[in-house]
């Protein structure tokens, strides 16, 4: 056992140098490791706090006939049991679609829909009371819809379809050398944040409520709580301490939990805590959208994609939630890094009686890219072109080959550069031919290798969300409090914001205290989502800091004793906690300058605000510039599988990822590695199964398997692209939260390569997702002609 | 009715971070996790699943030297499944207890960053950015803490084994693995090391070995530490259920919210913790010996059992779960029953009136039903010595959706003795003895008798194996559930037999390599043997 030192020794930033672009520790790391980091469930409870426990629907779709609370209310310790009729304001938990009753009324629309909520002195009393709530249902007019295919048959959709088109795609495909068509399914994924949803509501005087919420979107929680209580937003303060993981699962759905706790507080006048246990969390909340698609593609014999037609259907679940934006992002990523001369993409959102699917890292992007990767992989098999080479030749190029399906040109494309650097450093070609030889000699164990490219659009596609605020406060002793609108869910946003703040103010990291995200510090914030946290909030923090520095310059110049303060102020320099001027030998401390500013009656707090310029999208026309820029990445992935059991394992992964000029490389590396492994889980392990009546069967880690330590590849090399400054983004950086998730799509390419070795032509007819051992064994059976592709698919669906 | 020992302790206590804590009026079915968080305000330890599948609740317990534990050690345990009174007299350390503290107290004060000095495992993880959201981190830290004081980690797979019970959704694990590798066996000086290096204090020994009862309201809880006391307590309360490690029973409390009225905790009963050779040469393992000890000892005594235990479950579960428990829950997908069936183990059962031995073949009588009579207890599992004649091959297989910490879709163990004979003037190897046992294929763990018959006394050839594979169809009619379809189970049951043939004929090593791509060790598998 080797006791090696860390691979990336994070340098401790010296006092004199800006911490920007340097490795740093996670700002809460030591608190995590000592058990001192506090999450909502860890907060000390005020006296007389009640616990809340939702009573969940047991039917996927039924009419609510009656709810009998009599016995439950008589139980000792029960303060209230509330139903839809008790809501003083609007009984709607949706972000904007107004289709999501917080407490079911008239109908229940999925198993897990809260029909009532119990508030009692203890969880034990809550559970006992919940068991006594008698809910009577009668059959709804129709059967529940439990699959995308059923919703298509019954024409049941959310929202409006989204259409993108260019050129005469039918003709292009008809005239092509290879025509491909098929159907494709991708699966759901539970977020499995280690911290389940939680909220604590404390009623204050004059109808104010303080809410501690595990949420990525405090402003929306504030708005929704105000609506449900029929109050103005100024009455509600939402504070978000760190989350124990979010991944999109706490973008909208934290609101439900906070609303139920606030409702209890409103009625009883007591603090209320609602914390979901793992089973409740998995049954009640939405997942990554499964997508079903049909496609038709045409290629030239040389491997050029000539036309692509895709119809996609997202499984939205019972309510719309963010499905519309997720569908949009799926369509925006049907191209991945490939130029598609003629195309027709159409997307719809299936309305089903399942939990309402929601944001999850990638937000439809991975599901979209997966489809074109399937098309590319199949084309490579049919045309007998090495898949990486086929993909490389389809990358975006010079105009007119740089136009995306939504007519935004791809500028400064880094796909080819990453491909060339990575395939060389990972010896892709050599390994691929070695593996081909090896597979011929080994009947039972097969290997596969693939190259995966990723291009991911950065910005909220609802353009108005691309705004952020910050509040920086310097106290008269020079200490600094930093507030910004973003939330910390582990991704290192606070570390990056501290770094930017320290850089801008010219102080060390420990000079600044990061505050919990709170709606009374920065109002009207957007969700921390779409990988945009650092891009947007970083700019706002920088703006606020620059405002303060502009105020401090003349103060310092005055302390330095210059007569012409205004002229000399420009040359005042802030770095490493010291304030200097080229014409003065003596330096001042930042604290001294702050004190002087206070004495000179200069304001020491400032807001910063930022909005992303020049982005807009016209959904009706399928055209616009939805993205500020694109992030890129590449991966070379090798797998080994056993043909007797279908078990498989990643043996080597090499990644080269574009994060621009990294704000904090050690944090970005963590995002790349973590995103990749999460993608691996989605594609190979994680399987959500529902019963025939719509009940989730896999609602705990006993049956729902996310990757564990040994699933990480033994050889896992991650590099960040060098010399990659991104113009017009904070300090040349790029967003990193979501794009690396898509790198894992290459696992499918590698598995195809291995499974294909069982077929004489190397063709893989069927590779159901997730690629569990059973799915792989069935794919091999198909490749060997022992099973039809349809049978294999049927089996995969259980 | 026999008298209960007059010295029975009725005010149970345990030590949390070296401070004595009384249980008071806490319900006997309160889990340690709830006790720490709700009664002591120690919120560093987290609940991620309440079923021992995520590790966020991991703590370590001091484990004294014993038959199965060569030297005193710390053991990582899932506090979410531990019933607090079973820990009477024992020492538990939480994430708050690792630091070197300037002030007193069980943990840090709320809302203040403690001035406590971090333990090397904490520093090692932080330096490598092994925490992102931080929610799994306290559990990761405590699993690393066990590794830090272990002296028996010499192979890379043991680091995976140590950490596979700690799910992390953020990091992708690379930094966690590297941090753990950096602290394995480090044993930094300090109070935790001092405790391992000195003899257990007489007070601790007495507390740990004391008979204890903890009756609160409607619930009764007994903890005998020897068999005779156990019999008298059971006689007093014949409807009491027995609990050993509690990794299965705990779920009834944390998931089904069942109120269990009467429990006898048997994990400290000395006779059940013995490991010895019987007079007739069987290797006897006490029913309450933790599986992690069984795994280590089986490396020499029963390699097939060791192989199965590698991916049996998380280290935390193996530190608490027992061989007896795994047999007595009689789950059709338990992992050790097929191994013990194939090895031809026998079981020592006892009751107040005496002992009896039965073959394990006679133990599983129906879905989750065993041959245990009312008032009867499994006290030891006895594994026979390998056949003295011929050439014996024993291999265990487990196929699951995820290799680590998952329940089998299908498991199997195969034991084969080959001998030479002359047929028509030609030497040939033939099957002298064979036992094929499967889990996940029927309502109970089951031998494949038809397939065995197809092999017995036949030449050891691929044709014979193909005959046996055909016969498997008559042995089993598996079902479809959310772990696997009937088709998959049938295919893999056949293929495991095929794989067994390949392993034996290729002379594959008995032990699993580091991070194998399959439960089958085929000679064309990458990275044969342990990676160093």
Interface residues (C-beta under 8 A of the other chain):
Chain A: X1 X2 X3 X4 X5 X6 X7 X8 X9 X10 X25 X26 X28 X29 X30 X31 X32 X33 X34 X35 X36 X37 X38 X39 X41 X42 X44 X127 X191 X192 X193 X194 X195 X196 X242 X243 X244 X245 X246 X247 X277 X278 X279 X441 X442 X444 X445 X447 X489 X490 X491 X492 X640 X641 X642 X644 X645 X646 X647 X648 X649 X651 X666 X667 X669 X670 X673 X674 X675 X676 X677 X678 X685 X687 X689 X697 X698 X700 X701 X702 X703 X705 X706 X707 X708 X709 X710 X711 X712 X714 X716 X772 X773 X774 X777 X778 X781 X795 X798
Chain B: X41 X42 X43 X44 X45 X46 X47 X48 X49 X50 X51 X53 X54 X56 X94 X95 X96 X98 X99 X107 X108 X110 X111 X113 X114 X116 X118 X122 X123 X125 X126 X127 X128 X129 X131 X132 X133 X134 X135 X136 X137 X138 X141 X153 X154 X156 X159 X160 X163 X164 X166 X167 X168 X169 X170 X171 X172 X173 X174 X175 X176 X177 X178 X179 X181 X182 X184 X185 X186 X255 X257 X399 X401 X402 X403 X404 X405 X406 X407 X409 X480 X482 X483 X484 X485 X487 X488 X491 X492 X495 X496 X498 X499 X502 X514 X515 X516 X517 X518 X519 X520 X522 X524 X525 X526 X527 X531
